[in-house]
Amino acid sequence: MIFFYVILLLVGLILTKSSLFWVYLWQTKEYRLDRFWAEYGYPKKLGRFWLFSGGRKFHQPVQTIKSVLIHFISLVVVALGMFVLLKIFLGGALSNSWLLIISLIILYLLMPLIVSFNVLIFYIPTVIIKHIIYRLAAKKMRKIGSKERYNLIVIGITGSYGKSSAKEFLAQILEKKFNVIKTPENVNSEIGVAKFVLKNVNPSISSGHNEQRVFIVEMGAYKRGEIKRICDIVKPKIGIITGIGEQHLALFGSIENIKKAKFELIESLPVDGLAVFCGENKYCLELAEKHEKKKVVCGVSDANKYVSYTNLPKHYLSNIVAAAEVAKYLGMSDEEIKEAIKNIKLTERMTKTFTGRNGALVIDDTYSANPDGVLAALDYLARQKQKTKIIVMPCLIELGGAAEEVHHRIGKRIGEVCDLAIITTSDYFSIIKEEAGFVVSSSSRARSRDSSNQDKSVLVGSPSKAIEFLKDKLNPDTAVLLEGRLAQEIVDFMK
């Protein structure tokens, strides 16, 4: 009998772990079916998760009221299921015992559906609560905007990549002259911005203080209409589009939809507003041509006007120039802007370069990954003086129909720059391996397959395997690019 209860306890722990794993997956995708399906809707990946629920690793969602309730209700449903099964099959017969085991396995396999059903149950009340918060935030911003004495200018920043760095650069430049408020890290959705407005954007400044205030808002989206909703809340006067690419193409459906979504920021600007576009991005140039009001198109080619150093990834320079143009529009002099740029500091989430294990140069670009960002980081890696160059990265996600073409491009550039590519996910590994297996003639620039080059790309199934590959390759003559969301064990090992 004791053995039976031990088995029952183990089954309960396995089911609890499975529930936590599926709540964790839904939470990482903001409980959105479109995002969840875009990443996990592939039969192979979904099947693996369904059967093994995260494997040996324990995944715990961030504790919020919503995640706790979904997990609790899921466990209640499972407990009721186990109780019913015990009532039915606990008769002592061997056949009944086997039926009980089979039924518990079925209950385990049903856990993803149970958790997903509970997520859907919370959908309607979540939407209602969100719209109440949107209205309250918009009302507060209207009150602030209607009073000239509140002195608040709102700047919106959007793009497929580079939003966070552009926001940080702009804030560091403007705070030399203005009172700056900005949305914090990872806050760029409608609900995130609305909550921030309600909690942190106050309708008045210190008594007798006439300093101009600036509110910088990072704006993200996964479908059309979401940036417009943020703009309806905060009413931006200045808009920056940092760049447009294939990131989240699986959710938008087409590049054209991505362009239209980002352009919602520009369409929301007032007649006397300013639109700033990245001059290196062809889609931004197309949108700039479409915009008939006041605009600035700028990029790396304009960096010499403001920046005295160039040892930064290309997209950072572009964002610094965009921030400088906004500062100029707001009345800062060229000298003030240049001085502010000299003192710019890269934040924790930006690409960092440091001397790591065994003296190897480490480029940490693990905050996020997108096609243009990966290629820019590879360009940055190529500029380093070290002889041996290595990249560690997962395959990119949410790229829809462009995924294969994007990974062909990345693989090709890896073949040109790197001596070794350690890929941590299998989705498009074969494409990267194939493209990286070519070599480029320095004279004719023609590409040809080199049989000795075929093992430069390796697929690892765990952080420990990646570390094994890296161990004996790290020395002062090695540069390692850590790209995209990697396991923290790998990042810690490189320090």
Backbone torsions as a table, in degrees:
resi	resn	phi	psi	omega
1	MET	NA	-39.5	179.2
2	ILE	-62.2	-41.5	178.8
3	PHE	-58.8	-39.8	-179.7
4	PHE	-62.6	-43.5	-178.9
5	TYR	-69.7	-32.4	175.6
6	VAL	-63.4	-44.9	178.0
7	ILE	-61.2	-42.3	-180.0
8	LEU	-62.9	-40.2	178.2
9	LEU	-64.1	-43.1	178.4
10	LEU	-61.9	-41.7	177.7
11	VAL	-61.3	-42.4	178.8
12	GLY	-61.8	-41.2	178.5
13	LEU	-66.0	-40.4	178.5
14	ILE	-63.1	-42.5	179.7
15	LEU	-67.6	-37.0	177.3
16	THR	-64.4	-44.7	177.5
17	LYS	-60.4	-42.3	179.6
18	SER	-63.4	-42.5	179.0
19	SER	-62.1	-46.1	179.3
20	LEU	-61.0	-39.7	-179.5
21	PHE	-62.6	-45.2	-177.1
22	TRP	-73.2	-32.6	173.1
23	VAL	-65.3	-40.7	177.5
24	TYR	-59.2	-46.7	179.6
25	LEU	-60.2	-46.6	179.7
26	TRP	-63.4	-39.9	-178.0
27	GLN	-66.0	-39.4	179.4
28	THR	-63.5	-22.1	177.6
29	LYS	-105.5	21.3	174.6
30	GLU	58.5	29.0	179.8
31	TYR	58.7	27.0	-179.0
32	ARG	-100.7	125.5	-179.8
33	LEU	-63.2	-38.1	-178.4
34	ASP	-63.1	-44.5	179.6
35	ARG	-69.9	-40.8	179.9
36	PHE	-60.4	-46.7	-176.7
37	TRP	-71.4	-33.8	-179.6
38	ALA	-62.1	-33.9	-179.3
39	GLU	-95.8	-39.2	-172.0
40	TYR	-108.5	4.7	-175.1
41	GLY	-81.3	11.7	177.2
42	TYR	-89.0	131.9	-174.8
43	PRO	-50.8	-42.5	-176.6
44	LYS	-65.7	-48.2	-178.1
45	LYS	-68.9	-45.8	-178.8
46	LEU	-63.6	-40.3	179.3
47	GLY	-62.8	-40.4	179.6
48	ARG	-64.7	-45.0	178.0
49	PHE	-63.8	-41.3	-176.3
50	TRP	-60.4	-41.5	-176.2
51	LEU	-80.2	-37.3	-170.4
52	PHE	-111.9	-8.3	174.5
53	SER	44.0	54.2	174.6
54	GLY	90.9	-1.7	178.1
55	GLY	68.1	-146.8	-176.0
56	ARG	-77.4	-20.5	-177.6
57	LYS	-73.6	139.1	179.6
58	PHE	-92.6	121.1	179.5
59	HIS	-109.1	125.0	179.4
60	GLN	-122.0	126.1	177.9
61	PRO	-69.5	157.1	173.0
62	VAL	-63.4	133.5	-175.3
63	GLN	-76.8	110.0	172.3
64	THR	-128.1	168.2	178.5
65	ILE	-57.1	-42.4	-177.2
66	LYS	-66.3	-48.2	-177.5
67	SER	-65.4	-39.3	179.4
68	VAL	-65.0	-43.2	-179.8
69	LEU	-65.1	-43.6	179.7
70	ILE	-62.1	-44.1	179.1
71	HIS	-64.3	-45.1	-178.1
72	PHE	-63.1	-46.8	-179.8
73	ILE	-63.6	-38.7	178.2
74	SER	-62.0	-42.3	179.2
75	LEU	-67.9	-36.0	176.9
76	VAL	-62.1	-44.8	178.4
77	VAL	-60.7	-43.9	-180.0
78	VAL	-66.0	-41.9	179.3
79	ALA	-61.4	-42.0	176.8
80	LEU	-62.6	-40.6	178.0
81	GLY	-62.0	-43.6	178.8
82	MET	-64.7	-40.1	179.5
83	PHE	-61.2	-44.7	179.0
84	VAL	-63.4	-43.4	-179.7
85	LEU	-63.3	-40.7	178.7
86	LEU	-64.3	-40.1	178.4
87	LYS	-62.1	-39.1	-175.8
88	ILE	-75.8	-45.2	-167.8
89	PHE	-103.6	-11.6	-175.5
90	LEU	-79.4	69.9	-179.9
91	GLY	-114.3	-2.9	177.0
92	GLY	94.5	-18.2	-179.8
93	ALA	-72.2	144.5	-179.1
94	LEU	-61.3	-41.9	-179.7
95	SER	-61.0	-39.6	178.2
96	ASN	-65.7	-36.3	178.7
97	SER	-62.7	-42.9	177.9
98	TRP	-65.7	-39.0	177.4
99	LEU	-63.2	-37.1	178.1
100	LEU	-63.6	-45.5	179.6
101	ILE	-60.9	-45.2	179.2
102	ILE	-61.5	-41.0	-179.4
103	SER	-65.5	-38.0	178.2
104	LEU	-66.9	-36.5	175.8
105	ILE	-62.9	-42.7	177.9
106	ILE	-62.1	-40.1	178.4
107	LEU	-61.6	-40.5	176.9
108	TYR	-61.4	-43.4	-179.3
109	LEU	-69.7	-23.3	178.9
110	LEU	-82.5	-11.6	-176.2
111	MET	-54.4	-44.3	177.9
112	PRO	-57.1	-38.4	179.5
113	LEU	-71.1	-37.8	179.5
114	ILE	-63.6	-48.4	179.2
115	VAL	-63.4	-44.5	-178.6
116	SER	-63.1	-38.6	177.8
117	PHE	-63.6	-40.4	178.5
118	ASN	-67.4	-34.2	174.4
119	VAL	-60.7	-43.7	180.0
120	LEU	-65.9	-35.9	177.8
121	ILE	-59.2	-37.7	-178.0
122	PHE	-79.3	-6.9	-173.9
123	TYR	-61.8	-51.3	-175.2
124	ILE	-63.2	-52.0	177.5
125	PRO	-60.9	-32.6	178.0
126	THR	-63.7	-44.6	179.3
127	VAL	-62.0	-43.3	-179.9
128	ILE	-61.9	-47.4	-179.7
129	ILE	-62.6	-42.0	179.1
130	LYS	-59.6	-45.3	-177.4
131	HIS	-67.3	-31.4	174.4
132	ILE	-64.7	-44.5	179.1
133	ILE	-64.1	-40.8	177.8
134	TYR	-58.1	-47.1	-176.9
135	ARG	-64.5	-41.9	179.7
136	LEU	-64.2	-41.7	179.6
137	ALA	-66.6	-42.8	179.5
138	ALA	-63.5	-39.6	178.7
139	LYS	-63.0	-41.9	179.4
140	LYS	-64.5	-43.0	179.8
141	MET	-68.0	-34.8	176.5
142	ARG	-63.6	-39.8	179.3
143	LYS	-63.9	-42.8	178.7
144	ILE	-66.5	-43.8	-177.4
145	GLY	-68.2	-25.1	-177.3
146	SER	-80.6	-11.2	-178.2
147	LYS	-109.1	111.8	-177.5
148	GLU	-61.2	-30.4	-176.5
149	ARG	-69.3	-16.3	179.0
150	TYR	-76.4	-20.2	166.9
151	ASN	54.1	50.6	-176.6
152	LEU	-116.7	123.9	174.0
153	ILE	-109.5	130.4	-178.8
154	VAL	-103.8	131.6	177.6
155	ILE	-118.1	123.4	177.4
156	GLY	-100.8	140.2	178.0
157	ILE	-128.3	126.1	176.4
158	THR	-140.1	174.0	-178.6
159	GLY	152.3	164.8	177.8
160	SER	-73.4	-20.6	-179.6
161	TYR	-157.4	161.7	174.4
162	GLY	80.5	5.3	-177.6
163	LYS	-64.3	-48.4	-175.2
164	SER	-65.1	-43.6	-179.6
165	SER	-66.6	-39.6	177.9
166	ALA	-61.7	-41.0	178.9
167	LYS	-62.2	-45.6	-178.2
168	GLU	-67.1	-43.0	178.2
169	PHE	-61.5	-45.5	-178.6
170	LEU	-63.0	-43.0	180.0
171	ALA	-62.8	-42.9	-178.6
172	GLN	-66.4	-32.7	177.8
173	ILE	-74.6	-49.0	-174.0
174	LEU	-69.9	-28.3	-176.6
175	GLU	-68.8	-9.7	174.9
176	LYS	-70.7	-19.6	-177.5
177	LYS	-129.5	-26.0	-173.5
178	PHE	-119.4	165.7	172.9
179	ASN	-87.5	108.6	-170.2
180	VAL	-106.1	132.0	169.4
181	ILE	-116.0	141.2	177.1
182	LYS	-143.9	151.0	175.1
183	THR	-66.5	141.2	-177.4
184	PRO	-75.8	178.9	179.5
185	GLU	-55.6	140.3	175.1
186	ASN	65.7	10.2	176.2
187	VAL	-107.4	98.8	178.6
188	ASN	-147.0	8.8	177.5
189	SER	-92.7	169.5	180.0
190	GLU	-58.0	-49.1	-176.1
191	ILE	-69.0	-36.3	178.6
192	GLY	-64.4	-45.0	179.1
193	VAL	-65.7	-43.3	-178.9
194	ALA	-61.1	-44.7	178.8
195	LYS	-64.1	-39.3	179.2
196	PHE	-63.7	-41.8	178.4
197	VAL	-59.7	-47.6	-177.5
198	LEU	-63.5	-34.1	-174.6
199	LYS	-91.9	-32.8	-166.9
200	ASN	-121.6	-19.0	-178.5
201	VAL	-94.2	107.2	-176.0
202	ASN	-94.5	149.0	-175.1
203	PRO	-76.0	-5.1	-179.6
204	SER	-145.2	162.7	177.6
205	ILE	-111.9	178.6	-176.1
206	SER	-54.7	143.7	-177.9
207	SER	-56.6	129.0	177.9
208	GLY	78.5	1.7	-177.9
209	HIS	-97.0	118.0	-174.4
210	ASN	-105.2	23.4	-177.5
211	GLU	-71.5	137.3	177.1
212	GLN	-65.7	134.1	177.6
213	ARG	-104.8	144.3	178.8
214	VAL	-128.3	131.3	178.1
215	PHE	-113.6	112.6	-178.5
216	ILE	-98.6	122.3	-174.7
217	VAL	-118.4	117.5	172.4
218	GLU	-80.4	132.3	-175.0
219	MET	-123.4	116.4	176.9
220	GLY	-112.0	163.2	-179.8
221	ALA	-158.4	152.7	173.8
222	TYR	-120.0	-4.2	174.0
223	LYS	-159.7	165.0	-178.9
224	ARG	-64.3	144.6	178.7
225	GLY	101.3	-21.7	-176.3
226	GLU	-75.4	-38.3	176.5
227	ILE	-69.2	-38.5	177.4
228	LYS	-59.1	-39.7	-179.8
229	ARG	-64.9	-40.2	176.6
230	ILE	-63.0	-42.7	179.4
231	CYS	-63.9	-36.9	177.6
232	ASP	-62.6	-28.1	179.1
233	ILE	-80.5	-50.5	-169.1
234	VAL	-97.8	-16.4	178.1
235	LYS	53.9	70.0	-178.3
236	PRO	-69.8	148.6	173.6
237	LYS	-101.6	-27.1	-179.9
238	ILE	-124.6	139.0	178.7
239	GLY	-130.5	135.7	177.9
240	ILE	-120.7	129.1	170.8
241	ILE	-110.2	113.5	-172.1
242	THR	-78.5	-25.8	-178.4
243	GLY	162.2	155.1	-179.2
244	ILE	-129.3	132.1	179.9
245	GLY	-149.0	-162.5	-173.1
246	GLU	-82.7	-3.2	-178.4
247	GLN	-55.4	131.6	-178.8
248	HIS	66.0	22.0	178.7
249	LEU	-59.9	-32.8	179.3
250	ALA	-61.7	-29.4	-179.4
251	LEU	-85.9	-39.4	-178.4
252	PHE	-79.8	-30.8	178.8
253	GLY	95.3	-30.6	179.9
254	SER	-161.6	157.9	175.2
255	ILE	-60.8	-36.5	-179.6
256	GLU	-60.0	-40.4	177.7
257	ASN	-67.5	-36.5	176.7
258	ILE	-63.6	-44.8	178.6
259	LYS	-59.4	-45.4	-179.5
260	LYS	-64.0	-38.3	179.7
261	ALA	-64.9	-45.5	-179.6
262	LYS	-68.1	-33.4	-178.1
263	PHE	-70.7	-14.3	175.9
264	GLU	-57.9	-32.8	176.3
265	LEU	-63.4	-46.1	-177.8
266	ILE	-67.5	-39.3	179.1
267	GLU	-65.3	-22.3	-178.5
268	SER	-86.1	-6.9	-177.5
269	LEU	-73.3	148.1	176.9
270	PRO	-73.3	172.9	-178.2
271	VAL	-58.5	-37.3	-178.2
272	ASP	-94.3	17.2	-179.3
273	GLY	-82.0	-179.9	-179.6
274	LEU	-131.5	132.3	174.8
275	ALA	-110.2	132.1	-179.6
276	VAL	-119.4	127.8	-176.9
277	PHE	-121.5	146.4	175.6
278	CYS	-75.5	121.1	-176.3
279	GLY	-76.7	-11.8	179.7
280	GLU	-87.6	-11.4	-173.9
281	ASN	-104.0	122.0	-174.2
282	LYS	-63.4	-33.3	-180.0
283	TYR	-71.9	-35.5	175.0
284	CYS	-64.4	-39.8	178.3
285	LEU	-62.9	-38.7	177.5
286	GLU	-63.3	-41.3	178.9
287	LEU	-69.2	-36.3	178.9
288	ALA	-62.7	-40.6	177.7
289	GLU	-63.2	-31.4	-177.7
290	LYS	-75.9	-27.3	-175.5
291	HIS	-84.5	125.7	-173.8
292	GLU	-101.7	-5.8	179.9
293	LYS	-92.2	-171.1	-176.1
294	LYS	-60.5	130.4	-177.2
295	LYS	-150.3	159.6	174.2
296	VAL	-133.0	129.8	174.2
297	VAL	-111.6	119.5	-174.5
298	CYS	-144.1	167.7	-179.4
299	GLY	-173.6	-160.2	-176.0
300	VAL	-59.4	-33.6	-179.1
301	SER	-63.3	-18.5	178.6
302	ASP	-96.3	2.2	-172.7
303	ALA	-61.7	-33.8	-177.2
304	ASN	-61.0	-21.6	178.8
305	LYS	-66.9	-29.2	-172.8
306	TYR	-127.3	-24.8	-168.8
307	VAL	-112.7	130.6	-178.2
308	SER	-100.3	-3.5	177.7
309	TYR	-129.4	154.6	-174.9
310	THR	-131.0	6.5	-177.4
311	ASN	-82.8	58.0	177.6
312	LEU	-134.7	153.4	172.9
313	PRO	-54.9	146.6	-173.0
314	LYS	-53.4	-43.5	-175.2
315	HIS	-68.9	-23.0	175.8
316	TYR	-69.2	-42.6	178.3
317	LEU	-60.7	-42.5	179.4
318	SER	-60.3	-42.2	-179.4
319	ASN	-70.9	-34.6	176.7
320	ILE	-63.8	-42.6	178.9
321	VAL	-64.4	-41.9	178.1
322	ALA	-60.6	-43.0	177.9
323	ALA	-63.2	-39.3	178.8
324	ALA	-63.3	-40.3	179.6
325	GLU	-65.0	-37.7	177.1
326	VAL	-67.1	-42.8	178.7
327	ALA	-60.2	-39.8	178.4
328	LYS	-64.5	-41.8	178.7
329	TYR	-61.8	-33.1	-178.9
330	LEU	-86.0	2.4	171.9
331	GLY	107.3	1.8	177.0
332	MET	-76.4	143.5	179.8
333	SER	-80.1	163.6	178.2
334	ASP	-59.0	-38.2	-179.1
335	GLU	-66.2	-42.6	178.5
336	GLU	-63.0	-40.8	-179.2
337	ILE	-66.0	-46.5	-179.7
338	LYS	-61.1	-41.4	-179.8
339	GLU	-64.9	-40.5	178.7
340	ALA	-65.0	-40.5	-179.1
341	ILE	-65.2	-34.9	178.4
342	LYS	-58.6	-31.4	-175.2
343	ASN	-99.6	10.0	179.2
344	ILE	-63.9	136.0	177.8
345	LYS	-117.4	136.3	175.8
346	LEU	-72.7	133.1	-179.6
347	THR	-82.6	173.6	-176.4
348	GLU	-57.6	-32.6	-175.1
349	ARG	-85.5	-7.3	-178.3
350	MET	-88.7	169.7	178.5
351	THR	-61.6	125.0	-179.4
352	LYS	-119.1	142.0	176.9
353	THR	-118.4	128.4	-179.3
354	PHE	-151.7	163.6	175.7
355	THR	-85.4	119.8	-174.3
356	GLY	-108.9	-147.6	-175.2
357	ARG	-56.1	134.0	178.1
358	ASN	58.0	22.8	176.7
359	GLY	83.2	4.5	179.7
360	ALA	-69.8	147.0	174.7
361	LEU	-80.4	128.5	-178.9
362	VAL	-117.1	127.9	174.1
363	ILE	-108.6	107.3	-176.1
364	ASP	-95.3	104.5	179.1
365	ASP	-123.6	46.7	-170.3
366	THR	-93.1	2.8	-178.6
367	TYR	-62.7	-47.3	177.7
368	SER	-162.1	172.0	-179.8
369	ALA	-141.6	137.7	174.0
370	ASN	-142.8	161.4	-174.3
371	PRO	-53.1	-50.1	-178.1
372	ASP	-66.7	-37.8	179.4
373	GLY	-65.3	-40.1	178.3
374	VAL	-63.9	-44.3	179.9
375	LEU	-65.4	-38.7	177.5
376	ALA	-65.0	-40.4	178.8
377	ALA	-65.8	-37.2	176.4
378	LEU	-66.1	-37.4	174.9
379	ASP	-61.6	-41.5	178.9
380	TYR	-64.5	-41.2	176.9
381	LEU	-62.1	-40.3	-178.4
382	ALA	-62.5	-27.6	-177.8
383	ARG	-79.8	-10.3	-177.7
384	GLN	-75.4	150.5	-172.5
385	LYS	-80.9	-15.0	-177.1
386	GLN	-61.9	145.5	-176.1
387	LYS	-73.9	-43.9	-177.7
388	THR	-98.0	128.0	-177.8
389	LYS	-123.8	129.3	-175.7
390	ILE	-128.6	141.3	172.2
391	ILE	-120.3	137.9	173.2
392	VAL	-120.5	121.4	-175.6
393	MET	-159.4	156.6	168.8
394	PRO	-90.1	167.6	170.0
395	CYS	-69.7	153.6	-177.9
396	LEU	-82.0	155.9	-175.6
397	ILE	-119.7	169.0	174.0
398	GLU	57.1	37.5	-179.6
399	LEU	-102.4	-4.2	176.8
400	GLY	57.4	-137.8	-177.5
401	GLY	-67.9	-13.5	-179.7
402	ALA	-88.6	-3.1	-171.6
403	ALA	-57.8	-47.2	-177.1
404	GLU	-65.4	-44.3	-179.4
405	GLU	-63.0	-40.7	178.8
406	VAL	-62.3	-44.8	-178.6
407	HIS	-71.9	-26.1	170.7
408	HIS	-62.5	-44.0	-179.7
409	ARG	-63.9	-45.5	-179.2
410	ILE	-64.3	-44.3	179.1
411	GLY	-60.6	-41.0	178.7
412	LYS	-61.5	-44.9	-179.3
413	ARG	-68.6	-35.8	175.2
414	ILE	-59.7	-42.4	178.6
415	GLY	-61.4	-32.2	-179.1
416	GLU	-79.9	-30.0	-171.2
417	VAL	-105.6	-40.8	-165.2
418	CYS	-100.4	152.0	172.5
419	ASP	-94.0	-21.0	178.9
420	LEU	-152.7	136.6	174.0
421	ALA	-121.8	120.1	177.1
422	ILE	-103.8	110.2	-175.4
423	ILE	-103.1	128.6	-170.8
424	THR	-97.9	-7.0	174.8
425	THR	-131.7	154.7	-168.7
426	SER	-94.0	-9.8	-168.0
427	ASP	-46.7	-53.5	-177.3
428	TYR	-125.0	25.9	-178.2
429	PHE	-59.0	-41.6	-177.0
430	SER	-60.9	-35.2	178.5
431	ILE	-68.9	-46.1	179.0
432	ILE	-60.7	-45.0	-179.1
433	LYS	-60.9	-42.5	-179.5
434	GLU	-63.7	-48.3	-177.6
435	GLU	-68.5	-38.7	-178.7
436	ALA	-70.9	-13.2	-179.8
437	GLY	-79.3	-3.9	176.9
438	PHE	-91.5	154.7	171.8
439	VAL	-119.6	156.2	-177.3
440	VAL	-114.0	127.5	177.8
441	SER	-69.1	128.8	-178.1
442	SER	-68.9	-22.4	-178.0
443	SER	-88.5	-49.7	-175.3
444	SER	-99.6	-11.4	-175.2
445	ARG	62.7	14.3	177.8
446	ALA	-76.4	145.9	-179.8
447	ARG	-99.6	135.9	176.9
448	SER	-142.5	151.8	-178.8
449	ARG	-78.0	136.2	179.5
450	ASP	-121.3	115.3	-176.4
451	SER	-61.1	-29.4	179.3
452	SER	-75.4	-9.0	-176.0
453	ASN	-98.1	-0.5	-171.4
454	GLN	-72.0	-23.5	-176.6
455	ASP	-97.1	15.6	-180.0
456	LYS	-75.8	-15.5	177.0
457	SER	-112.0	126.5	179.2
458	VAL	-127.9	144.6	177.9
459	LEU	-102.8	127.7	178.6
460	VAL	-116.6	142.5	-176.9
461	GLY	-96.0	-5.9	-177.6
462	SER	-154.6	158.6	177.2
463	PRO	-57.7	-36.6	-178.5
464	SER	-63.8	-35.4	178.0
465	LYS	-67.6	-40.3	177.5
466	ALA	-61.1	-43.5	179.8
467	ILE	-63.3	-38.2	177.9
468	GLU	-59.7	-42.6	179.3
469	PHE	-66.2	-33.1	-175.2
470	LEU	-81.3	-31.6	-168.7
471	LYS	-44.9	-55.8	-173.0
472	ASP	-89.7	9.3	-178.1
473	LYS	-109.0	-2.3	-174.5
474	LEU	-92.5	122.3	176.4
475	ASN	-159.8	173.7	-177.3
476	PRO	-60.4	-14.2	-179.5
477	ASP	-100.1	19.0	-179.7
478	THR	-120.4	135.9	173.1
479	ALA	-117.3	129.5	-177.4
480	VAL	-120.1	124.2	175.5
481	LEU	-98.5	116.6	173.6
482	LEU	-95.3	112.2	-170.2
483	GLU	-121.1	132.2	174.7
484	GLY	80.4	-176.1	-176.7
485	ARG	-73.9	101.0	179.7
486	LEU	-109.1	158.5	175.8
487	ALA	-60.4	139.5	-177.1
488	GLN	-61.2	-27.6	178.8
489	GLU	-59.2	-38.3	-179.7
490	ILE	-67.5	-45.3	-179.6
491	VAL	-62.2	-45.0	-179.4
492	ASP	-63.7	-38.0	180.0
493	PHE	-61.4	-35.0	-175.6
494	MET	-76.3	-12.9	-175.7
495	LYS	-78.8	NA	NA
